């Protein structure tokens, strides 16, 4: 269940980090959060979930791999939306930071859930 919660929390963290980095008016930005959250959740399902499953299969889910995975996913998303008209270095760095923050927040939730598991008795 921690994995599902982690995947639900991570896009919210990414959206909030992007809002803070952009210096948006909190009242104005609050209206956009649900819409941007849904797009971010979709991108997470398409890009981050397969990365997580591969890393989990090989027991490589670590804090740093979650951050790298978030950054890689944000690079793909940024490239998809900016390939015709790049938005600049500042926006690219903001995407990287929000992707890394989302990856770290996922890992924190996931790791806490993993540590709470009770060992199965045979």
Secondary structure, 3 states (H helix, E strand, C coil): CHHHHHHHHHHHHHHHHHHHHHCCCHHHHHHHHHHHHHHHHHHHHHHHHHHHHHHHHCCCCCHHHHHHHHHHHHHHHHHHHHCCCCCCHHHHHHHHHHHHHHHHHHHHHHHHHHHCCCCCCC
